Amino acid sequence: MTRLDDYKIRSYELKEVGFRYPTGDIVLGDVSLDFSSSPIWHVCGPSGHGQSTLLRIMAFLVEPTAGSILVNGQNATEMSFEEFLPWRLEIGYTFDMGGLLANRSLMENLALPHMYHNLSVYEDVHDAIRAVAKRFRFEHLLDRRPALVSGGLRKLATILRSVLLQPSFLVMDDPFGGLDMETARELSRFIGELQKNSDIDTICLTSRLPDWPAQMGARPLWVEDGCVKERAA
């Protein structure tokens, strides 16, 4: 499977999207949003009100219980797995915690999406990973498995694995939490450079540290009591 220009995500909309638990408790209700009006969105609000659920729905990791998601004007919620796969390769998602394979090295974990989907040749992706690892000062640890490195580095590797794919739509759940100040600052710069110079068109993120989204120029999107509303920065 290779990425095709025809499937780059140029527009992304939620149409009356809702999500409720089997118990009937509403997490999100009738959310309609067009993400084309800003390149970076900060999904924020009180804890436990559905910010991470919204991100997972946007990344197609959780299916909404109501409404539809339009990708380039097409209803992606009605597509089969095979029909949606080319779009899926254009959506990156970074987990708040976890996400690495315990029995693989950091190099293998970082290269996994490229190798699995045949997106790059072995030498090219490994050169790119080594360059990024050198920038973030962990090139000497690429051969280690996740259990043998710090929690902060595991978190960084999880983020970089998705960012290195340079998806056109990037969803990040609290990317700066658990990182030291210098690494968080460098990550903010790196993501900004990729968005400016590559195919990453839209970024949506949560953050327990609101200063970082503000420095990136993110537009706040407030989630509370099942409602999602734009807020002035």
Residue frames relative to the residue before (quaternion, step in Angstrom):
aa qw qx qy qz dx dy dz
M 1.0000 0.0000 0.0000 0.0000 0.00 0.00 0.00
T 0.0657 -0.7852 0.6154 0.0206 3.59 -0.83 1.01
R 0.5110 -0.6360 0.4780 0.3253 3.55 -1.19 0.51
L 0.1976 -0.7957 0.5684 0.0694 3.54 -0.92 0.97
D 0.5625 -0.6247 0.4253 0.3354 3.56 -1.00 0.83
D 0.6009 0.5905 -0.3576 0.4030 3.59 1.09 -0.66
Y 0.7343 0.4217 -0.2251 0.4820 3.59 1.17 -0.51
K 0.3745 0.7010 -0.5181 0.3161 3.60 1.17 0.27
I 0.4031 -0.7409 0.4870 0.2267 3.56 -0.84 0.99
R 0.0802 -0.8185 0.5687 -0.0100 3.54 -0.48 1.26
S 0.7806 0.0705 -0.0783 0.6161 3.58 1.22 -0.34
Y 0.0416 -0.7900 0.6104 -0.0396 3.55 -1.07 0.84
E 0.0640 0.8176 -0.5648 0.0920 3.58 -0.62 1.11
L 0.2524 -0.7019 0.6422 0.1766 3.51 -1.24 0.66
K 0.1080 -0.7981 0.5922 0.0261 3.58 -0.85 1.00
E 0.8233 -0.2219 0.0987 0.5130 3.57 -0.35 1.33
V 0.2045 0.8047 -0.5241 0.1896 3.55 0.97 0.91
G 0.0068 0.7937 -0.6078 0.0259 3.55 -0.96 0.90
F 0.0574 -0.7768 0.6249 0.0532 3.52 -1.27 0.40
R 0.0701 0.7802 -0.6187 0.0592 3.53 -0.93 0.95
Y 0.5296 -0.6211 0.4780 0.3245 3.55 -1.22 0.59
P 0.6618 -0.5007 0.3651 0.4220 3.61 -1.22 0.34
T 0.6026 0.5636 -0.3527 0.4414 3.59 1.20 -0.47
G 0.5651 -0.6012 0.3820 0.4163 3.57 1.27 -0.35
D 0.4949 0.6603 -0.4308 0.3654 3.59 1.26 -0.22
I 0.3376 -0.7630 0.5242 0.1704 3.56 -0.79 1.09
V 0.2025 -0.7610 0.6070 0.1073 3.58 -0.91 0.98
L 0.7776 0.0000 0.0274 0.6281 3.57 0.98 -0.93
G 0.0603 -0.8255 0.5610 0.0101 3.56 -0.97 0.82
D 0.8662 -0.0956 0.0404 0.4888 3.57 -0.79 1.11
V 0.2074 0.7900 -0.5406 0.2016 3.57 0.77 1.08
S 0.0179 0.7820 -0.6214 0.0457 3.58 -0.75 1.09
L 0.1504 0.7950 -0.5646 0.1632 3.58 -0.58 1.17
D 0.1898 -0.7324 0.6423 0.1225 3.53 -1.19 0.71
F 0.2503 -0.8254 0.4933 0.1129 3.58 -0.43 1.21
S 0.4783 0.6976 -0.4258 0.3214 3.58 1.24 0.10
S 0.6135 0.6026 -0.3430 0.3780 3.60 1.22 -0.35
S 0.7867 0.1432 -0.1142 0.5895 3.62 1.25 -0.06
P 0.4420 -0.7054 0.4773 0.2813 3.62 -0.97 0.73
I 0.7869 0.1819 -0.0967 0.5817 3.62 1.19 -0.50
W 0.0782 -0.7949 0.6016 0.0006 3.57 -0.91 1.03
H 0.2024 -0.7525 0.6165 0.1124 3.54 -1.04 0.88
V 0.1902 -0.7823 0.5876 0.0811 3.58 -0.40 1.26
C 0.0981 0.8247 -0.5379 0.1448 3.57 -0.38 1.24
G 0.2918 0.7461 -0.5681 0.1883 3.56 -1.32 0.07
P 0.7181 -0.4194 0.3041 0.4647 3.61 -1.25 0.00
S 0.5890 -0.5848 0.4237 0.3627 3.58 -1.13 0.66
G 0.8177 0.2824 -0.2067 0.4571 3.54 -1.09 0.77
H 0.5889 0.5978 -0.3647 0.4036 3.59 1.23 0.26
G 0.7249 -0.5122 0.2370 0.3950 3.59 1.17 0.47
Q 0.3396 0.7544 -0.5119 0.2312 3.61 1.16 0.30
S 0.6948 0.4581 -0.2828 0.4768 3.59 0.84 -0.95
T 0.6054 0.5458 -0.3537 0.4588 3.60 1.07 -0.67
L 0.6353 0.5237 -0.3264 0.4645 3.57 0.98 -0.84
L 0.6574 0.5034 -0.3198 0.4605 3.60 0.92 -0.85
R 0.6658 0.5024 -0.3129 0.4543 3.59 0.92 -0.84
I 0.6141 0.5207 -0.3445 0.4827 3.57 1.09 -0.64
M 0.6685 0.5090 -0.2983 0.4527 3.58 0.93 -0.90
A 0.7057 0.4271 -0.2531 0.5055 3.57 1.15 -0.65
F 0.4388 -0.7218 0.4261 0.3239 3.59 1.34 0.10
L 0.4048 0.6756 -0.5025 0.3566 3.56 1.04 0.83
V 0.7418 0.1968 -0.1323 0.6273 3.56 1.29 -0.42
E 0.3462 -0.7452 0.5331 0.2017 3.57 -0.91 0.91
P 0.4313 -0.6907 0.5018 0.2920 3.63 -0.79 0.90
T 0.4397 -0.6914 0.5044 0.2726 3.56 -1.15 0.57
A 0.7797 0.1057 -0.0939 0.6100 3.59 1.29 -0.07
G 0.7602 0.4022 -0.2806 0.4261 3.54 -1.27 0.42
S 0.3515 -0.7278 0.5554 0.1957 3.55 -1.34 -0.11
I 0.2822 -0.7203 0.6099 0.1716 3.53 -1.33 0.44
L 0.1742 -0.7974 0.5740 0.0656 3.55 -0.67 1.16
V 0.0673 -0.7774 0.6254 0.0021 3.55 -0.75 1.10
N 0.8114 -0.0946 -0.0126 0.5767 3.56 -0.47 1.25
G 0.7291 -0.4581 0.2201 0.4583 3.54 1.04 0.89
Q 0.6484 0.5028 -0.3192 0.4742 3.60 1.27 -0.12
N 0.4668 -0.6847 0.4885 0.2733 3.56 -1.01 0.85
A 0.2281 -0.8217 0.5119 0.1033 3.56 -0.13 1.32
T 0.6003 0.5861 -0.3621 0.4062 3.59 1.15 -0.51
E 0.6849 0.4535 -0.2866 0.4930 3.59 1.23 -0.27
M 0.5291 0.6444 -0.4076 0.3725 3.61 1.26 -0.05
S 0.4837 -0.6138 0.5315 0.3268 3.56 -1.25 0.50
F 0.6968 -0.4450 0.3416 0.4470 3.58 -1.29 0.20
E 0.6835 0.4910 -0.2893 0.4561 3.59 0.87 -0.95
E 0.6537 0.5138 -0.3174 0.4561 3.60 0.98 -0.80
F 0.7344 0.4468 -0.2428 0.4496 3.57 0.97 -0.85
L 0.4892 0.7140 -0.4219 0.2701 3.63 1.11 -0.50
P 0.6590 0.4897 -0.3488 0.4520 3.69 0.81 -0.74
W 0.6302 0.5018 -0.3360 0.4880 3.60 1.11 -0.64
R 0.6236 0.5801 -0.3374 0.4010 3.56 1.00 -0.90
L 0.6393 0.5372 -0.3240 0.4448 3.57 1.06 -0.70
E 0.6698 0.4764 -0.2969 0.4861 3.59 1.24 -0.30
I 0.6533 0.4629 -0.3143 0.5100 3.60 1.28 0.07
G 0.1199 -0.7923 0.5962 0.0493 3.58 -0.67 1.11
Y 0.0560 -0.7924 0.6071 0.0180 3.57 -1.07 0.76
T 0.1216 -0.7765 0.6145 0.0677 3.57 -0.90 0.93
F 0.3971 -0.7327 0.5113 0.2098 3.55 -0.86 1.02
D 0.5684 -0.5688 0.4665 0.3685 3.54 -1.25 0.52
M 0.7830 -0.0389 0.0504 0.6187 3.57 0.94 -0.89
G 0.7946 0.3186 -0.2207 0.4674 3.57 -1.22 0.48
G 0.4550 0.7112 -0.4807 0.2368 3.52 -1.30 -0.38
L 0.6442 0.4927 -0.3369 0.4783 3.60 1.24 -0.17
L 0.4610 -0.6553 0.5219 0.2928 3.57 -1.20 0.58
A 0.4430 -0.7449 0.4373 0.2402 3.56 -0.60 1.17
N 0.7397 0.4191 -0.2276 0.4748 3.60 1.06 -0.68
R 0.6404 0.4684 -0.3337 0.5091 3.58 1.25 0.46
S 0.5388 -0.6195 0.4615 0.3361 3.58 -1.14 0.60
L 0.6631 -0.4729 0.3735 0.4440 3.57 -1.26 0.17
M 0.6209 0.5368 -0.3431 0.4567 3.60 1.00 -0.78
E 0.6841 0.4810 -0.2914 0.4644 3.59 0.85 -0.93
N 0.6401 0.5209 -0.3249 0.4619 3.58 1.03 -0.75
L 0.6789 0.4912 -0.2920 0.4611 3.58 0.92 -0.87
A 0.7099 0.4543 -0.2540 0.4745 3.57 1.07 -0.73
L 0.4569 0.7540 -0.4152 0.2244 3.57 1.21 -0.50
P 0.6979 0.4616 -0.3204 0.4441 3.69 0.67 -0.90
H 0.6415 0.5240 -0.3300 0.4528 3.58 0.99 -0.80
M 0.7011 0.4698 -0.2712 0.4629 3.57 0.90 -0.94
Y 0.6562 0.5355 -0.3157 0.4277 3.58 0.91 -0.92
H 0.7782 0.3220 -0.1619 0.5143 3.57 0.95 -0.92
N 0.4260 -0.7267 0.4499 0.2966 3.61 1.28 0.20
L 0.2824 0.7934 -0.4898 0.2255 3.56 0.96 0.91
S 0.7959 0.1050 -0.0351 0.5952 3.59 1.17 -0.51
V 0.4878 -0.6040 0.5191 0.3574 3.55 -1.24 0.33
Y 0.6958 -0.5238 0.3071 0.3837 3.55 -1.17 0.72
E 0.7020 0.4858 -0.2909 0.4320 3.58 0.75 -1.02
D 0.6608 0.5266 -0.3162 0.4313 3.59 0.92 -0.87
V 0.6980 0.4603 -0.2932 0.4636 3.59 0.81 -0.95
H 0.6501 0.5056 -0.3334 0.4589 3.61 0.98 -0.69
D 0.6175 0.5239 -0.3475 0.4726 3.60 1.05 -0.66
A 0.6557 0.5082 -0.3093 0.4649 3.59 0.97 -0.85
I 0.6534 0.5081 -0.3157 0.4638 3.58 0.97 -0.82
R 0.6609 0.5020 -0.3179 0.4583 3.59 0.91 -0.84
A 0.6302 0.5291 -0.3392 0.4559 3.59 1.03 -0.71
V 0.6763 0.4734 -0.2928 0.4825 3.59 0.95 -0.86
A 0.6367 0.5267 -0.3276 0.4580 3.59 1.01 -0.81
K 0.6298 0.5188 -0.3303 0.4744 3.58 1.06 -0.71
R 0.6349 0.5311 -0.3298 0.4538 3.58 0.98 -0.82
F 0.7656 0.3407 -0.1823 0.5143 3.58 0.98 -0.86
R 0.4967 -0.7307 0.3748 0.2809 3.56 1.32 0.44
F 0.6135 0.5160 -0.4155 0.4298 3.62 0.83 0.90
E 0.2311 0.8029 -0.5185 0.1818 3.58 1.19 0.54
H 0.6727 0.5121 -0.2953 0.4450 3.61 1.03 -0.76
L 0.6931 0.4664 -0.2683 0.4797 3.60 1.28 -0.18
L 0.3943 0.7654 -0.4500 0.2372 3.60 1.26 0.00
D 0.6848 0.4847 -0.2945 0.4576 3.60 1.10 -0.56
R 0.5749 0.6011 -0.3806 0.4041 3.60 1.24 -0.10
R 0.4579 -0.6518 0.5292 0.2923 3.55 -1.23 0.55
P 0.7016 -0.5137 0.2868 0.4021 3.61 -1.12 0.56
A 0.6499 0.5425 -0.3299 0.4177 3.61 0.97 -0.78
L 0.7098 0.4621 -0.2488 0.4698 3.59 1.21 -0.47
V 0.6695 0.4086 -0.3200 0.5315 3.60 1.23 0.36
S 0.6706 -0.5208 0.3490 0.3965 3.56 -1.26 0.29
G 0.6336 -0.5289 0.4056 0.3929 3.55 -1.28 0.38
G 0.6247 0.5462 -0.3363 0.4453 3.57 1.05 -0.72
L 0.6749 0.4749 -0.3007 0.4781 3.58 0.98 -0.80
R 0.6003 0.5356 -0.3652 0.4683 3.61 1.06 -0.62
K 0.6413 0.5144 -0.3189 0.4716 3.57 1.00 -0.85
L 0.6613 0.5084 -0.3077 0.4578 3.59 0.88 -0.93
A 0.6587 0.5114 -0.3170 0.4518 3.60 0.92 -0.86
T 0.6191 0.5424 -0.3406 0.4545 3.58 1.04 -0.75
I 0.6659 0.4953 -0.2924 0.4753 3.57 0.98 -0.87
L 0.6951 0.4934 -0.2881 0.4363 3.56 0.79 -1.03
R 0.5768 0.5976 -0.3835 0.4039 3.60 1.07 -0.65
S 0.7122 0.4152 -0.2565 0.5045 3.59 0.96 -0.80
V 0.6482 0.5347 -0.3265 0.4328 3.57 0.95 -0.85
L 0.6488 0.5442 -0.3197 0.4251 3.59 0.99 -0.81
L 0.5806 0.5700 -0.3739 0.4452 3.58 1.21 -0.36
Q 0.2146 -0.8079 0.5097 0.2036 3.57 1.29 -0.45
P 0.0840 0.8145 -0.5663 0.0943 3.59 0.70 1.06
S 0.5302 -0.6304 0.4452 0.3511 3.59 -1.10 0.46
F 0.7557 0.1998 -0.1370 0.6085 3.62 1.24 -0.38
L 0.0511 -0.8346 0.5466 -0.0442 3.57 -0.38 1.30
V 0.0970 -0.7892 0.6064 0.0051 3.57 -0.77 1.13
M 0.0115 -0.8225 0.5661 -0.0539 3.60 -0.65 1.14
D 0.2153 -0.7758 0.5847 0.0997 3.55 -0.76 1.12
D 0.8321 -0.2205 0.0789 0.5027 3.56 -0.39 1.34
P 0.0312 0.8597 -0.5095 0.0205 3.63 0.68 1.02
F 0.7216 0.4635 -0.2603 0.4436 3.62 1.06 -0.61
G 0.5256 0.6399 -0.4137 0.3782 3.59 1.21 -0.32
G 0.8023 0.2724 -0.2111 0.4874 3.58 -0.92 0.91
L 0.6217 0.5129 -0.3504 0.4772 3.59 1.28 0.01
D 0.4922 -0.6235 0.5025 0.3413 3.57 -1.12 0.58
M 0.7110 -0.5016 0.2945 0.3952 3.54 -1.24 0.54
E 0.6783 0.4993 -0.3026 0.4462 3.59 0.87 -0.93
T 0.6679 0.4910 -0.3044 0.4693 3.60 0.95 -0.85
A 0.6321 0.5271 -0.3301 0.4623 3.58 1.01 -0.82
R 0.6483 0.5154 -0.3163 0.4626 3.58 0.98 -0.85
E 0.6782 0.4831 -0.2924 0.4702 3.58 0.94 -0.88
L 0.6235 0.5320 -0.3383 0.4624 3.59 1.06 -0.70
S 0.6279 0.5313 -0.3290 0.4639 3.58 1.01 -0.82
R 0.6521 0.5046 -0.3079 0.4748 3.58 0.97 -0.85
F 0.6679 0.5261 -0.2983 0.4337 3.56 0.87 -1.01
I 0.6668 0.4874 -0.3027 0.4756 3.58 0.88 -0.90
G 0.6419 0.5275 -0.3190 0.4560 3.58 1.00 -0.82
E 0.6488 0.5148 -0.3123 0.4654 3.58 1.00 -0.82
L 0.6602 0.5052 -0.3118 0.4600 3.57 0.95 -0.87
Q 0.6599 0.5004 -0.3232 0.4579 3.58 0.94 -0.79
K 0.6697 0.4977 -0.2980 0.4637 3.57 1.06 -0.70
N 0.8170 0.3167 -0.1179 0.4672 3.55 0.93 -0.93
S 0.7434 0.3662 -0.2179 0.5155 3.61 1.23 -0.12
D 0.7270 -0.4570 0.3214 0.3991 3.52 -1.29 -0.37
I 0.4453 0.6684 -0.4849 0.3460 3.63 1.20 0.15
D 0.1495 -0.8333 0.5304 0.0441 3.57 -0.36 1.26
T 0.8197 0.0953 0.0046 0.5648 3.59 0.92 -0.93
I 0.0900 -0.7751 0.6250 0.0239 3.55 -1.04 0.92
C 0.0312 -0.7614 0.6474 0.0138 3.57 -1.00 0.90
L 0.0829 0.8250 -0.5512 0.0934 3.57 -0.71 1.01
T 0.2797 -0.6684 0.6456 0.2411 3.51 -1.37 0.33
S 0.0192 0.8020 -0.5969 0.0051 3.58 -1.21 0.34
R 0.3559 -0.7113 0.5674 0.2132 3.54 -0.94 0.94
L 0.6927 0.3818 -0.2442 0.5611 3.56 1.31 -0.23
P 0.2120 -0.8523 0.4623 0.1224 3.61 0.22 1.25
D 0.5318 0.6432 -0.4196 0.3569 3.62 1.15 -0.38
W 0.6512 0.5382 -0.3306 0.4207 3.60 1.00 -0.77
P 0.6593 0.4698 -0.3310 0.4849 3.66 0.84 -0.78
A 0.6275 0.5376 -0.3423 0.4473 3.59 1.02 -0.76
Q 0.6668 0.4953 -0.3062 0.4651 3.59 0.95 -0.85
M 0.6676 0.4851 -0.2953 0.4814 3.59 1.15 -0.58
G 0.4927 -0.6797 0.4196 0.3451 3.59 1.27 -0.10
A 0.3100 0.7822 -0.4906 0.2267 3.58 1.18 0.53
R 0.3881 -0.6960 0.5561 0.2361 3.55 -1.12 0.72
P 0.4091 -0.7369 0.4753 0.2525 3.63 -0.68 1.02
L 0.0811 -0.7581 0.6468 0.0175 3.53 -1.11 0.88
W 0.1887 -0.8431 0.4996 0.0628 3.56 -0.16 1.34
V 0.1132 -0.7861 0.6072 0.0234 3.56 -0.87 1.08
E 0.2598 0.7540 -0.5647 0.2125 3.58 -0.68 1.11
D 0.8642 0.0174 -0.0426 0.5011 3.56 -1.01 0.94
G 0.7434 -0.4320 0.2211 0.4604 3.57 0.93 0.90
C 0.6609 0.4876 -0.3002 0.4850 3.59 1.30 -0.14
V 0.1404 -0.7599 0.6297 0.0792 3.56 -1.18 0.66
K 0.0594 0.8140 -0.5689 0.1006 3.56 -0.65 1.17
E 0.4798 -0.6282 0.5258 0.3142 3.54 -1.17 0.62
R 0.1130 -0.7805 0.6116 0.0629 3.54 -1.12 0.71
A 0.5558 -0.5839 0.4658 0.3650 3.53 -1.20 0.53
A 0.5079 -0.6526 0.4660 0.3145 3.59 -0.99 0.82
